[in-house]
């Protein structure tokens, strides 16, 4: 029996995030952007809207000055995005990120 597609996507995203945690300090802003953008696309395909939006925003922020601190803050909100069930959750996660960064 095939695994649930969303579960498989979560596992794949979790592996990619673990790589980011491990390799992040050595990656260039463009590499960080590309990796977060890939996570956003994978989340979008699998209906993980909050994770898609957080990863997409993280990809944008990876290209700005201060990207190392920004990426750490973004990664701190990943679990909440995985568990998100509503648009309100998604907005709360992005608002919390904005407050944390300013």
URSULWO-V971148 format. One record per residue. RES is the residue in one letter. D_CENTER is the distance of its C-alpha to the mean C-alpha in Angstrom with 1 decimal. Layout:
res=(RES:RES)
d_center=(D_CENTER:D_CENTER)
This chain:
res=(X:X:X:X:X:X:X:X:X:X:X:X:X:X:X:X:X:X:X:X:X:X:X:X:X:X:X:X:X:X:X:X:X:X:X:X:X:X:X:X:X:X:X:X:X:X:X:X:X:X:X:X:X:X:X:X:X:X:X:X:X:X:X:X:X:X:X:X:X:X:X:X:X:X:X:X:X:X:X:X:X:X:X:X:X:X:X:X:X:X:X:X:X:X:X:X:X:X:X:X:X:X)
d_center=(29.3:25.9:22.8:20.9:18.5:15.7:16.3:16.4:13.1:11.6:13.5:12.5:8.7:9.8:12.1:9.7:7.7:11.4:12.4:10.0:11.5:14.8:15.0:12.9:16.1:18.0:15.8:16.8:14.9:15.3:14.0:10.8:10.6:11.6:9.3:6.0:8.4:9.4:6.4:6.6:10.2:10.4:8.8:11.3:14.1:13.8:13.8:10.6:10.8:8.9:5.6:6.8:7.7:5.1:3.2:7.0:8.0:6.3:8.1:11.1:11.3:11.2:14.5:16.2:18.4:17.0:13.8:14.1:14.3:11.6:9.0:10.6:10.3:6.7:6.4:9.3:8.0:5.7:9.2:10.3:7.9:9.1:12.6:12.7:15.8:16.7:16.2:17.3:14.6:12.0:14.3:14.7:11.1:11.0:14.6:14.0:11.6:14.3:17.0:15.6:15.4:18.8)
